[in-house]
């Protein structure tokens, strides 16, 4: 099927002819020579093209329509099943059905909660999530996660007592209780530049404290002695809208951090306050895929963090990075006149977790999965 001039006297009018394939090249060449680019010819070409589309083969139209419908259905199907920021974990943690406190943390005991469930079915659930992710995307770069899930029981049970993440251990990550500032240099410098902003919003919040009640939004944690309270902006991968509205600049700052964990249950951001005389029971964090960052807001003397047996002190306006999958504790031995120890805490990705692994872990450990 080619375009040819209608006659020698009109080179600006075209019709659609069916010719044998043998003459296609010759007729195309004749058409190119005869054709003169004029506005009238372009107008007739467009009009004839529209007519040709109307007259085209019905089978071809049906085929294209079917392919388009399949493509739209596929896009809808994939989009509908993407992980959503469910609040299931957070609501379970605060529900009256939650039972038991262990090392100052509530465990919801729900079989639907990956973060808090400790049973034989956990590894199967994680492997199912990994398979679902690989089917949608790719197995490429999943070797370490696959290995970790397949042998999770052995890893968690055979780890030395100094480092025992409670939920998920990713093998072959460099192990150290503390990290240098260069591990996540961009985010550390950004947090430190905004020290005064975060401090001002904390001081506004802290004015609501009284001796007889805990202000709305704050959470009391169990400790052997003293008081440890936290104000979460992000709790286990779930934003806390009411709290974020009270600290708008700090919340916006989280969006500027390149390595903040915000899409899975291992991600938190909060203000943590220790009153004088407080001791936090030694405990392990849930995983080694993150490093915990503490920005010192108020750091009186007599306060200390001990990770893996190594003590460190906070400093105001400075970040302290550590791996909380190591056995760790914190205490405030100062006097009442010293005031509370206050840090802004945010969970960042371990620098040796690759981008493809981060995406997969966000999917596997998405809140509500």
C-alpha positions as CSV (number, residue, x, y, z in Angstrom):
1,X,0.0,0.0,0.0
2,X,1.6,3.3,-1.1
3,X,0.7,6.9,-1.8
4,X,0.8,7.9,-5.5
5,X,-0.3,11.1,-7.4
6,X,-3.8,11.0,-8.8
7,X,-2.6,12.3,-12.2
8,X,0.0,14.4,-13.8
9,X,-2.1,17.5,-13.7
10,X,-2.6,17.3,-9.8
11,X,0.4,16.4,-7.6
12,X,-1.2,17.7,-4.5
13,X,-4.0,15.2,-4.3
14,X,-3.5,11.7,-3.0
15,X,-5.4,8.5,-2.9
16,X,-4.7,5.2,-1.3
17,X,-4.0,2.4,-3.8
18,X,-3.4,-1.3,-3.4
19,X,-0.5,-2.4,-5.6
20,X,1.6,-5.5,-5.8
21,X,4.8,-5.5,-3.6
22,X,6.9,-5.8,-6.7
23,X,6.2,-2.3,-7.8
24,X,6.3,-0.7,-4.3
25,X,9.8,0.8,-4.5
26,X,9.2,2.2,-8.0
27,X,5.9,3.8,-7.2
28,X,7.3,5.3,-3.9
29,X,10.1,6.9,-5.8
30,X,7.7,8.4,-8.4
31,X,5.6,9.8,-5.5
32,X,8.6,11.4,-3.9
33,X,9.6,13.1,-7.1
34,X,6.1,14.3,-8.0
35,X,5.1,15.5,-4.5
36,X,5.4,19.3,-3.9
37,X,5.2,20.4,-0.3
38,X,2.4,23.0,-0.3
39,X,-0.2,23.9,2.3
40,X,-2.9,22.6,0.1
41,X,-1.1,19.3,-0.3
42,X,-0.5,19.0,3.4
43,X,-4.2,19.7,4.1
44,X,-5.3,17.1,1.5
45,X,-2.7,14.6,3.0
46,X,-4.1,15.0,6.5
47,X,-7.7,14.7,5.3
48,X,-6.8,11.6,3.2
49,X,-4.9,10.1,6.2
50,X,-7.9,10.5,8.4
51,X,-10.1,8.8,5.8
52,X,-7.5,6.0,5.5
53,X,-7.7,5.4,9.3
54,X,-11.4,5.2,9.1
55,X,-11.1,2.7,6.3
56,X,-8.3,0.6,7.8
57,X,-8.6,-3.1,8.6
58,X,-11.0,-3.9,11.5
59,X,-8.8,-6.7,12.7
60,X,-5.9,-4.4,13.2
61,X,-8.0,-1.9,15.2
62,X,-9.4,-4.7,17.4
63,X,-5.9,-6.0,18.1
64,X,-4.5,-2.6,19.1
65,X,-7.5,-2.0,21.3
66,X,-7.0,-5.3,23.1
67,X,-3.4,-4.6,23.7
68,X,-4.2,-1.2,25.1
69,X,-6.8,-2.7,27.4
70,X,-4.3,-5.3,28.6
71,X,-1.7,-2.6,29.3
72,X,-4.1,-0.5,31.3
73,X,-5.2,-3.5,33.3
74,X,-1.6,-4.5,34.0
75,X,-0.8,-0.9,35.3
76,X,-3.9,-0.9,37.5
77,X,-3.1,-4.4,38.9
78,X,0.5,-3.6,39.8
79,X,-0.4,-0.2,41.2
80,X,-3.2,-1.5,43.3
81,X,-1.0,-4.0,45.0
82,X,1.9,-1.7,45.8
83,X,2.8,-1.4,49.5
84,X,0.8,1.3,51.3
85,X,1.6,3.1,54.5
86,X,-0.7,1.1,56.7
87,X,-0.9,2.1,60.3
88,X,-1.5,-1.5,61.4
89,X,1.8,-1.9,63.4
90,X,1.4,1.4,65.1
91,X,-2.2,0.8,66.1
92,X,-1.5,-2.6,67.4
93,X,1.4,-1.3,69.5
94,X,-1.0,1.2,71.1
95,X,-4.0,-1.0,71.4
96,X,-5.4,-2.3,74.7
97,X,-4.9,-5.8,73.5
98,X,-1.1,-5.5,73.5
99,X,0.3,-7.5,76.3
100,X,3.6,-7.3,78.1
101,X,6.5,-5.0,78.3
102,X,10.0,-6.3,77.6
103,X,13.1,-4.1,78.0
104,X,11.0,-1.0,77.8
105,X,9.3,-2.0,74.6
106,X,5.7,-3.1,73.9
107,X,5.4,-6.3,71.8
108,X,2.0,-6.6,70.1
109,X,2.1,-10.5,69.8
110,X,0.1,-10.3,66.6
111,X,0.8,-12.9,63.9
112,X,0.3,-10.1,61.3
113,X,3.2,-8.0,62.7
114,X,6.6,-8.8,61.2
115,X,8.4,-6.4,63.6
116,X,7.0,-8.0,66.8
117,X,6.3,-11.6,65.9
118,X,8.8,-14.2,67.0
119,X,7.8,-17.6,65.8
120,X,8.6,-20.3,63.2
121,X,6.3,-18.8,60.7
122,X,8.2,-15.6,60.5
123,X,10.9,-16.8,58.1
124,X,8.2,-18.3,55.8
125,X,6.4,-15.0,55.8
126,X,9.6,-13.1,54.9
127,X,10.5,-15.6,52.2
128,X,7.0,-15.2,50.7
129,X,7.4,-11.4,50.7
130,X,10.8,-11.8,49.0
131,X,9.3,-14.0,46.3
132,X,6.5,-11.6,45.7
133,X,9.0,-8.8,45.3
134,X,11.2,-10.7,42.9
135,X,8.2,-11.7,40.7
136,X,7.3,-8.0,40.3
137,X,10.7,-6.7,39.9
138,X,13.9,-8.8,39.8
139,X,16.0,-11.3,41.7
140,X,19.0,-9.2,40.8
141,X,20.9,-8.1,43.9
142,X,18.8,-10.2,46.2
143,X,21.5,-12.8,47.0
144,X,22.3,-11.5,50.5
145,X,18.7,-11.0,51.5
146,X,17.8,-14.4,50.2
147,X,20.7,-15.9,52.2
148,X,19.7,-14.0,55.3
149,X,16.1,-15.1,55.2
150,X,16.9,-18.7,54.3
151,X,19.3,-19.1,57.3
152,X,17.7,-16.5,59.6
153,X,17.2,-18.9,62.5
154,X,20.9,-20.0,62.4
155,X,22.1,-16.4,62.3
156,X,20.0,-15.2,65.2
157,X,20.7,-18.2,67.4
158,X,24.5,-18.4,66.7
159,X,25.2,-14.7,67.0
160,X,27.6,-13.7,69.9
161,X,25.7,-12.2,72.8
162,X,27.2,-8.8,72.0
163,X,25.1,-8.5,68.8
164,X,21.7,-10.2,68.5
165,X,19.2,-8.4,66.4
166,X,15.7,-9.6,67.4
167,X,14.0,-9.8,64.0
168,X,16.2,-9.7,61.0
169,X,20.0,-10.2,60.4
170,X,21.5,-9.3,57.0
171,X,24.7,-11.2,56.6
172,X,28.0,-9.9,55.4
173,X,27.5,-6.3,56.7
174,X,30.5,-4.7,58.4
175,X,30.0,-5.0,62.2
176,X,31.0,-2.2,64.6
177,X,29.2,-0.7,67.6
178,X,29.8,2.9,66.5
179,X,30.1,4.5,63.1
180,X,32.1,7.5,62.1
181,X,30.3,10.7,61.0
182,X,31.4,10.0,57.4
183,X,29.2,6.9,57.2
184,X,26.3,9.2,56.4
185,X,28.0,12.5,56.0
186,X,25.3,14.4,54.1
187,X,22.6,13.6,56.6
188,X,24.8,14.1,59.7
189,X,25.8,17.6,58.5
190,X,22.2,18.5,57.6
191,X,21.0,17.5,61.0
192,X,23.7,19.4,62.7
193,X,23.0,22.6,60.7
194,X,19.4,22.4,61.8
195,X,20.2,21.8,65.5
196,X,18.7,25.1,66.6
197,X,15.5,24.5,64.7
198,X,14.9,21.1,66.3
199,X,15.9,22.4,69.7
200,X,13.4,25.3,69.5
201,X,10.5,23.0,68.5
202,X,11.4,20.6,71.4
203,X,11.4,23.5,73.9
204,X,8.0,24.5,72.7
205,X,6.7,21.0,73.2
206,X,8.4,20.6,76.6
207,X,6.6,23.6,78.0
208,X,3.5,21.5,78.1
209,X,5.0,19.1,80.7
210,X,3.6,19.2,84.3
211,X,4.2,17.1,87.3
212,X,0.9,15.4,87.2
213,X,0.3,14.3,83.5
214,X,2.0,13.3,80.3
215,X,1.2,15.6,77.4
216,X,-0.7,14.2,74.4
217,X,1.6,12.7,71.9
218,X,4.3,11.6,74.3
219,X,5.0,8.0,75.1
220,X,6.2,6.7,78.5
221,X,8.6,3.8,78.3
222,X,9.3,1.2,81.0
223,X,12.6,1.6,82.8
224,X,14.0,0.1,86.0
225,X,14.4,3.7,87.4
226,X,13.6,7.2,86.4
227,X,11.5,8.3,83.4
228,X,12.1,7.9,79.7
229,X,9.6,9.5,77.4
230,X,9.6,9.8,73.6
231,X,7.8,11.9,71.1
232,X,7.5,10.1,67.7
233,X,7.2,11.8,64.4
234,X,7.6,8.4,62.6
235,X,6.9,5.2,64.6
236,X,8.0,1.9,62.9
237,X,7.6,3.3,59.4
238,X,4.3,5.0,60.1
239,X,4.0,8.8,60.3
240,X,2.2,10.2,63.4
241,X,0.3,13.2,61.8
242,X,-0.7,14.9,65.1
243,X,2.9,15.0,66.3
244,X,4.3,16.1,63.0
245,X,2.0,19.1,63.0
246,X,3.5,20.1,66.3
247,X,7.1,19.9,64.8
248,X,6.6,21.0,61.2
249,X,10.1,22.1,60.5
250,X,11.7,19.0,62.0
251,X,9.3,16.9,60.0
252,X,10.1,18.6,56.8
253,X,13.8,18.1,57.6
254,X,13.2,14.3,57.5
255,X,12.2,14.6,53.9
256,X,15.6,16.1,53.1
257,X,17.6,13.3,54.6
258,X,18.9,10.9,51.9
259,X,19.2,7.8,54.0
260,X,16.4,8.1,56.4
261,X,14.4,4.9,56.8
262,X,10.8,5.9,56.4
263,X,9.0,3.1,54.5
264,X,9.5,0.0,56.6
265,X,8.9,-1.0,60.2
266,X,12.6,-0.5,61.2
267,X,12.4,3.3,60.6
268,X,11.8,5.7,63.5
269,X,12.2,9.4,64.2
270,X,11.5,10.8,67.6
271,X,12.6,13.1,70.4
272,X,13.9,11.0,73.3
273,X,14.1,12.4,76.9
274,X,15.8,10.9,79.9
275,X,15.1,12.5,83.3
276,X,17.9,12.5,85.9
277,X,18.3,9.1,87.6
278,X,17.0,7.1,84.6
279,X,18.6,3.8,83.5
280,X,17.4,2.0,80.3
281,X,17.6,-1.7,80.5
282,X,20.2,-3.3,78.3
283,X,18.5,-4.5,75.1
284,X,19.0,-5.3,71.4
285,X,17.5,-3.6,68.4
286,X,15.5,-5.5,65.8
287,X,18.0,-5.5,62.9
288,X,21.5,-4.6,61.7
289,X,20.4,-3.0,58.4
290,X,20.1,0.4,60.1
291,X,22.3,2.8,62.0
292,X,20.7,4.9,64.7
293,X,21.6,8.6,64.8
294,X,21.3,10.7,68.0
295,X,21.6,14.4,67.6
296,X,22.3,15.9,71.0
297,X,19.8,18.6,72.0
298,X,20.5,18.8,75.8
299,X,23.4,16.8,77.1
300,X,24.2,17.5,80.8
301,X,27.1,15.8,82.5
302,X,26.6,12.3,83.9
303,X,24.9,11.0,80.8
304,X,26.3,8.1,78.9
305,X,25.5,5.6,76.0
306,X,27.1,2.2,76.1
307,X,27.0,0.0,72.9
308,X,28.7,-3.3,72.8
309,X,30.4,-2.5,76.1
310,X,31.9,0.7,74.7
311,X,30.8,4.0,76.4
312,X,30.3,7.2,74.6
313,X,28.9,10.6,75.6
314,X,26.6,12.9,73.6
315,X,27.4,16.4,72.7
316,X,25.0,19.2,72.0
317,X,24.6,19.9,68.3
318,X,26.6,16.8,67.3
319,X,25.5,13.5,65.9
320,X,26.4,10.1,67.4
321,X,25.9,7.1,65.1
322,X,25.7,3.5,66.4
323,X,24.4,0.0,65.6
324,X,21.6,-0.7,68.0
325,X,21.6,-4.4,67.1
326,X,24.4,-4.5,69.6
327,X,23.6,-4.9,73.3
328,X,23.2,-1.3,74.5
329,X,22.0,0.8,77.3
330,X,21.8,4.5,78.3
331,X,21.6,6.3,81.6
332,X,21.5,9.7,83.2
333,X,23.3,10.0,86.6
334,X,23.0,13.7,86.9
335,X,21.1,15.7,89.4
336,X,17.7,17.3,89.1
337,X,19.3,20.7,88.6
338,X,21.1,19.3,85.5
339,X,17.8,18.8,83.7
340,X,16.9,16.0,81.3
341,X,19.1,14.5,78.6
342,X,17.4,15.1,75.2
343,X,18.3,13.8,71.8
344,X,16.6,13.7,68.4
345,X,16.8,10.1,67.2
346,X,16.4,9.0,63.6
347,X,17.1,5.7,61.9
348,X,19.4,5.7,58.8
349,X,20.3,3.0,56.4
350,X,23.5,1.1,57.0
351,X,25.9,2.5,54.4
352,X,26.7,-1.0,53.1
353,X,23.1,-1.9,52.3
354,X,22.8,-1.4,48.5
355,X,20.0,0.6,46.8
356,X,18.4,-2.6,45.3
357,X,18.4,-4.2,48.8
358,X,16.9,-1.1,50.4
359,X,14.0,-1.2,47.9
360,X,13.4,-4.9,48.5
361,X,13.6,-4.5,52.3
362,X,11.1,-1.7,52.2
363,X,8.7,-4.0,50.4
364,X,9.3,-7.1,52.6
365,X,9.0,-5.1,55.9
366,X,6.4,-2.6,54.8
367,X,4.1,-1.6,57.7
368,X,1.1,-3.8,57.7
369,X,2.6,-6.7,55.6
